[in-house]
Amino acid sequence: MSSSEMREYLKKLAIELLVYGVLVIAYFFLVLRFLGEPLFALSKQHLLGYALLSLMLVFLQTAGMDYLTTWISGRLHVVSPEGDPEVQE
């Protein structure tokens, strides 16, 4: 991979990381704002329900962020330095 290709790759990667970081922060504050009190109350009333709901939220966040990151990578045409064909579209 040439130097100019590497710079282009790093630029696109930085954009992707910036967008991802903003989305993670937004997700955190949305969950804190809308689910903070209900989750706290559930943790005091029904610990097992709280644990299961928390695990579901973690799973859904992970799946959603993975899908979104893959979509962003496709839009930016980000290709790994090794030229991974799975990332290319």
Secondary structure, DSSP 8 states (H G I E B T S, - for coil): --HHHHHHHHHHHHHHHHHHHHHHHHHHHHHHHHHHHHHHHHHHH-HHHHHHHHHHHHHHHHHHHHHHHHHHHHHHT---TT--TTT--
